[in-house]
C-alpha cells in the first residue's frame, strides 16, 4: 500500500484535474478552515487557461503537481507523446513554482515502466485511498462512510477539483475534514 511519510497522525490530501474556477477556490477556502495543505495535480490544459488560479493555490501554501497536459492515459498513448505532454505541463508549472519538487501523478494511475524510468527528475505520486468523488453512481454519503472507515495515518487521499466531482466534493470534503480533525489528524503536504 502506498502511503506518505510515516510517524505522524497525518493524511496527505491531493486534488486532480484542475484548476477550475467554479470549484478550486471553494476547495482552497475549505482547506484554509482546517489549516490543511495539499498537492494539486493539475493538467496543463487547465493550467494554461487559469494560471492566476494556480498562483493562488501556491500562494496559499499548496504545491502543484503534474497530471499531463491533456489527461492522457499512458496505456493508450505512445511514450514519446506522453512524455511531451508531461514536459509541456512542467514548463507551465515551473513558471509558477520554479523551485518546488517535481511531482507527477499519472492519470488513472496508469504508467509504463519505460516512461517512469525517463522521469528521473520527478517523484511519482499515486495514492492509498481514492475518494470516488467523480463517480456519480455512488452517493457522497456512501463514499464518506467508506472514507471514514478506511483512512489511516499516512494515507494519500485523492479528490478531484473538477466539474465531474463538484457536487460530491462539496459534501465529502468538509464532512471528511471535520471527522478527521475530530480524530486528531493533521492535513499536511507530502513535500
C-alpha positions in Angstrom: 0.0 0.0 0.0 1.3 3.5 -0.9 1.4 6.0 1.9 3.0 9.3 2.8 5.7 9.9 5.3 5.4 7.7 8.4 5.3 8.6 12.1 2.6 11.3 12.3 -1.2 11.3 12.7 -1.5 13.0 9.3 -3.1 12.4 6.0 -1.9 13.8 2.7 -4.7 15.4 0.6 -4.4 15.6 -3.2 -6.6 17.1 -5.9 -6.6 16.0 -9.5 -7.7 17.5 -12.8 -7.9 21.3 -12.0 -7.7 24.1 -11.6 -11.3 25.0 -12.4 -12.7 28.5 -11.4 -16.1 27.1 -10.3 -14.7 24.6 -7.7 -10.9 25.2 -6.9 -11.5 28.5 -5.0 -14.1 26.7 -2.8 -11.6 23.9 -2.2 -8.9 26.4 -1.2 -11.3 28.1 1.2 -12.4 24.8 2.7 -8.7 23.7 3.2 -7.9 27.1 4.9 -10.6 26.4 7.5 -8.8 23.3 8.7 -5.2 24.7 8.2 -4.9 21.9 5.6 -2.2 21.7 2.9 -2.4 19.7 -0.3 -0.9 18.9 -3.6 -2.9 19.9 -6.7 -2.1 17.6 -9.6 -3.0 20.0 -12.5 -3.5 19.4 -16.2 -1.6 21.7 -18.5 -4.7 22.5 -20.4 -6.4 23.8 -17.3 -3.3 25.5 -16.0 -2.8 27.4 -19.3 -6.4 28.7 -19.0 -6.2 29.6 -15.3 -2.7 30.5 -14.4 -3.9 33.0 -11.8 -5.8 30.3 -10.0 -2.7 28.1 -9.9 -0.7 31.1 -8.5 -3.4 31.3 -5.8 -3.0 27.6 -5.0 0.7 28.2 -4.4 0.2 31.5 -2.5 -2.0 29.6 0.0 0.8 27.1 0.8 -0.1 24.2 -1.5 2.0 22.5 -4.2 1.3 22.0 -7.9 2.0 18.6 -9.4 2.0 17.4 -13.0 -1.0 15.4 -14.3 -0.1 15.6 -18.1 -1.3 18.4 -20.4 -4.4 16.6 -21.7 -5.1 13.9 -19.0 -3.6 11.2 -21.2 -3.8 7.5 -20.4 -0.2 6.1 -20.5 -1.6 2.7 -21.6 -3.2 4.2 -24.7 -0.6 6.9 -25.7 2.7 6.4 -27.4 5.6 7.1 -24.9 7.1 10.0 -26.8 3.7 11.8 -27.0 3.1 11.1 -23.3 6.5 12.4 -22.2 5.9 15.5 -24.3 2.6 16.1 -22.6 4.3 16.0 -19.2 7.1 18.3 -20.4 4.6 20.9 -21.7 2.8 20.9 -18.4 6.0 21.2 -16.4 7.0 24.3 -18.3 3.8 26.0 -17.1 4.2 24.7 -13.5 7.8 25.9 -13.4 6.7 29.5 -14.3 4.6 29.5 -11.1 6.6 27.5 -8.6 10.1 27.2 -10.1 11.9 25.8 -7.0 9.4 23.2 -5.9 9.9 19.4 -6.1 8.7 17.9 -9.4 5.7 15.7 -8.6 3.9 13.6 -11.2 0.6 11.6 -10.9 -0.3 9.6 -14.0 -3.9 9.9 -14.9 -5.9 6.8 -13.9 -2.8 5.6 -12.1 -1.6 4.1 -15.4 2.0 4.3 -16.3 4.5 2.3 -18.3 7.8 1.3 -16.6 9.7 2.5 -19.6 8.2 6.0 -19.2 8.6 6.0 -15.5 12.4 5.3 -15.9 12.6 8.5 -18.0 11.0 10.7 -15.3 14.2 10.8 -13.2 13.6 14.4 -12.1 10.1 13.5 -10.7 8.6 11.8 -7.7 5.7 9.7 -9.0 2.8 10.0 -6.5 0.0 7.6 -6.6 -2.5 7.1 -3.7 -3.7 4.8 -1.0 -7.3 6.0 -0.8 -9.5 7.1 -3.7 -12.5 9.2 -2.7 -14.6 8.2 -5.7 -15.9 11.7 -5.8 -16.0 11.6 -9.6 -18.3 8.5 -9.7 -21.9 9.8 -10.0 -23.3 6.3 -9.4 -22.0 6.5 -5.8 -23.8 8.7 -3.3 -21.5 11.0 -1.5 -22.8 9.8 1.9 -21.7 6.3 1.0 -18.3 7.5 -0.1 -18.0 9.4 3.2 -18.8 6.3 5.3 -16.2 4.3 3.3 -13.5 7.0 3.7 -14.1 7.3 7.5 -13.6 3.6 7.8 -10.6 3.3 5.5 -8.4 6.3 6.2 -5.3 5.7 8.4 -2.3 7.9 9.3 0.0 8.3 6.4 -2.7 7.8 3.7 -2.6 9.7 0.5 -6.2 10.6 -0.4 -7.3 11.6 -3.9 -10.1 14.1 -4.6 -10.9 15.9 -7.9 -11.4 19.7 -8.1 -13.3 19.4 -11.4 -16.9 19.7 -12.7 -17.4 15.9 -12.7 -16.8 15.7 -9.0 -18.1 19.0 -7.8 -21.4 18.0 -6.3 -19.9 15.1 -4.4 -16.8 17.0 -3.3 -18.9 19.8 -1.8 -20.4 17.3 0.6 -17.5 15.0 1.1 -14.5 17.3 1.7 -15.8 19.4 4.6 -17.5 16.4 6.2 -14.3 14.3 6.0 -12.1 17.1 7.2 -14.3 17.7 10.1 -14.4 14.0 11.0 -10.6 13.5 10.7 -9.9 16.8 12.5 -12.0 15.5 15.4 -9.9 12.3 15.4 -6.7 14.4 15.8 -5.5 14.2 12.2 -3.3 16.9 10.6 -3.5 17.6 6.9 0.0 18.0 5.5 1.7 18.4 2.2 3.9 15.5 1.3 6.9 17.7 0.5 
